[in-house]
Amino acid sequence: MTYKIAVLSGDGIGPEIVKQARIVIEAVAKKFGHDFEFTEALVGAVAIEEVGDPYPAETHQLCMNSDAVLFGAIGHPRFDNDPSAKVRPEQGLLAMRKQLGLYANLRPVNTFKSLIHKSPLKTELVDGADFMCIRELTGGIYFGRPQGRTEDGKTAYDTCVYTADEIERIVRLGFEYAGKRRKKLTIVDKANVLASSRLWREVAQKIEPEFPDIEVEYMFVDNAAMQIITWPKRFDVMVTENMFGDILTDEASVISGSMGMLPSASIGIHTSVFEPIHGSYPQAAGKNIANPCATVLSAAMMFEYAFGMMDEGALIRKAVDESLEAGIVTEDIADGNKAYSTSEVGEWLTDFIQNA
Ligand SMILES: NC(=O)c1ccc[n+]([C@@H]2O[C@H](COP(=O)([O-])OP(=O)(O)OC[C@H]3O[C@@H](n4cnc5c(N)ncnc54)[C@H](O)[C@@H]3O)[C@@H](O)[C@H]2O)c1
């Protein structure tokens, strides 16, 4: 069987990091005798430039017809510095999530032995931290309407909307993942202030009795933000709405030591998307210095989640662990030692896999 992978590299460092993930996938495929077919498509600022649309219909069609999507990052300073731009790269990301029905973003947060010293947090706090943050991805304030400004331009508004069905499907996923792990679920909301959060709590409390072996706790987002950095080991699975998840997972990246190390999987109704949690890091674009590991580890998640190929995923993780141990790392985690380029890290990982 040939697995079809849509490759959406996007902007900034996107093409450089995706290239390394791709050679790693090819090495794994060769080792295990799998057949992958890669097809590239436009997304983000580069798609706006070429066809005037950050998520063109052809790209969507390709994603729909593929078995998995490997995604880099989108975003360009030209748009970041121009709040008046009507067509924006981020719209491409949101459109992809909405049209593919990607309602859940799974973000594992864990530590790497040889990187623990990189965390600004004390070693004893982060050593052994290992939790899964499940972020709702197609609802909430990023999608809610109305959104805009009053005619005089002096008042702006966004709307946070959640339906009970949207909440139920993601909270259920949270319970299911907790069941596969240490059986503890933390539901993060702001139910003391927001009506949408109160509905989250109500729906979650209704589902709770169906999962009697899961220990459930409800936590306000401000408290969760504090506990992630003061006691991260207390978490097993965390489920939360779109914007809270966006912010909390960036915060949680300090536990791993670098934004360049955190992968994610976006799953839902149609084809799943595997993408690093970081953005297009425009300052590094074209310099061959960005850390490719978040994207490479997203490829590991692709093997595991999209294809059920656990040994293949495990080999990629082992390669990344070994590269860290051997100090074959990019400048963000080199800690004053020799820094390797993006492509050197990718090639080292590929060699490791070939020789494993
Ligand atoms: N999913 C996405 O595509 C996504 C996510 C977030 C931001 N963005 C976009 O990316 C652009 C830049 O945003 P930003 O600067 O806030 O976030 P960013 O994640 O691109 O970069 C923030 C910082 O994280 C570090 N970093 C990120 N990726 C790294 C890597 N692979 N290796 C080493 N260090 C890395 C760098 O220090 C960088 O300055 C914006 O246009 C934004 O809209 C896109």
The ligand as an SDF file (V2000), in Angstrom:
LIG
                    3D

 44 48  0  0  0  0  0  0  0  0999 V2000
    1.1500   27.0630   13.5160 N   0  0  0  0  0  0  0  0  0  0  0  0
    1.7020   28.1110   12.9390 C   0  0  0  0  0  0  0  0  0  0  0  0
    1.9690   28.1040   11.7450 O   0  0  0  0  0  0  0  0  0  0  0  0
    2.0250   29.3240   13.7740 C   0  0  0  0  0  0  0  0  0  0  0  0
    2.0590   29.2620   15.1650 C   0  0  0  0  0  0  0  0  0  0  0  0
    2.4780   30.3850   15.8770 C   0  0  0  0  0  0  0  0  0  0  0  0
    2.8500   31.5390   15.2090 C   0  0  0  0  0  0  0  0  0  0  0  0
    2.7620   31.5700   13.8410 N   0  0  0  0  0  0  0  0  0  0  0  0
    3.2460   32.7380   13.0640 C   0  0  0  0  0  0  0  0  0  0  0  0
    4.6830   32.6750   13.0450 O   0  0  0  0  0  0  0  0  0  0  0  0
    5.2090   34.0070   12.9470 C   0  0  0  0  0  0  0  0  0  0  0  0
    6.2380   34.2280   14.0330 C   0  0  0  0  0  0  0  0  0  0  0  0
    5.5780   34.1990   15.2950 O   0  0  0  0  0  0  0  0  0  0  0  0
    6.3040   34.1350   16.7040 P   0  0  0  0  0  0  0  0  0  0  0  0
    7.6450   34.7880   16.5860 O   0  0  0  0  0  0  0  0  0  0  0  0
    5.3580   34.6440   17.7020 O   0  0  0  0  0  0  0  0  0  0  0  0
    6.4660   32.5940   17.0270 O   0  0  0  0  0  0  0  0  0  0  0  0
    7.5590   31.5160   16.5540 P   0  0  0  0  0  0  0  0  0  0  0  0
    7.1310   30.2220   17.1570 O   0  0  0  0  0  0  0  0  0  0  0  0
    7.7440   31.5380   15.1100 O   0  0  0  0  0  0  0  0  0  0  0  0
    8.9150   31.9740   17.2520 O   0  0  0  0  0  0  0  0  0  0  0  0
    9.0160   32.3400   18.6180 C   0  0  0  0  0  0  0  0  0  0  0  0
   10.4300   32.0280   19.1310 C   0  0  0  0  0  0  0  0  0  0  0  0
   10.5120   30.6070   19.3740 O   0  0  0  0  0  0  0  0  0  0  0  0
   11.7870   30.1310   19.0020 C   0  0  0  0  0  0  0  0  0  0  0  0
   11.5940   29.1080   17.9580 N   0  0  0  0  0  0  0  0  0  0  0  0
   10.4520   28.8340   17.2690 C   0  0  0  0  0  0  0  0  0  0  0  0
   10.6410   27.8110   16.4330 N   0  0  0  0  0  0  0  0  0  0  0  0
   11.9100   27.4010   16.5930 C   0  0  0  0  0  0  0  0  0  0  0  0
   12.7120   26.3790   16.0000 C   0  0  0  0  0  0  0  0  0  0  0  0
   12.2120   25.5070   15.0920 N   0  0  0  0  0  0  0  0  0  0  0  0
   13.9980   26.2810   16.3750 N   0  0  0  0  0  0  0  0  0  0  0  0
   14.5040   27.0970   17.3110 C   0  0  0  0  0  0  0  0  0  0  0  0
   13.8090   28.0760   17.9130 N   0  0  0  0  0  0  0  0  0  0  0  0
   12.5290   28.2310   17.5630 C   0  0  0  0  0  0  0  0  0  0  0  0
   12.5910   31.3170   18.5230 C   0  0  0  0  0  0  0  0  0  0  0  0
   13.3300   31.8130   19.6040 O   0  0  0  0  0  0  0  0  0  0  0  0
   11.5330   32.3260   18.1300 C   0  0  0  0  0  0  0  0  0  0  0  0
   11.9860   33.6420   18.2530 O   0  0  0  0  0  0  0  0  0  0  0  0
    4.0070   34.9410   13.0260 C   0  0  0  0  0  0  0  0  0  0  0  0
    3.6580   35.3430   11.7310 O   0  0  0  0  0  0  0  0  0  0  0  0
    2.9060   34.0830   13.6410 C   0  0  0  0  0  0  0  0  0  0  0  0
    1.6190   34.4950   13.2500 O   0  0  0  0  0  0  0  0  0  0  0  0
    2.3910   30.4870   13.1100 C   0  0  0  0  0  0  0  0  0  0  0  0
  1  2  1  0
  2  3  2  0
  2  4  1  0
  4  5  1  0
  4 44  2  0
  5  6  2  0
  6  7  1  0
  7  8  2  0
  8  9  1  0
  8 44  1  0
  9 10  1  0
  9 42  1  0
 10 11  1  0
 11 12  1  0
 11 40  1  0
 12 13  1  0
 13 14  1  0
 14 15  2  0
 14 16  1  0
 14 17  1  0
 17 18  1  0
 18 19  2  0
 18 20  1  0
 18 21  1  0
 21 22  1  0
 22 23  1  0
 23 24  1  0
 23 38  1  0
 24 25  1  0
 25 26  1  0
 25 36  1  0
 26 27  1  0
 26 35  1  0
 27 28  2  0
 28 29  1  0
 29 30  1  0
 29 35  2  0
 30 31  1  0
 30 32  2  0
 32 33  1  0
 33 34  2  0
 34 35  1  0
 36 37  1  0
 36 38  1  0
 38 39  1  0
 40 41  1  0
 40 42  1  0
 42 43  1  0
M  CHG  2   8   1  16  -1
M  END
$$$$
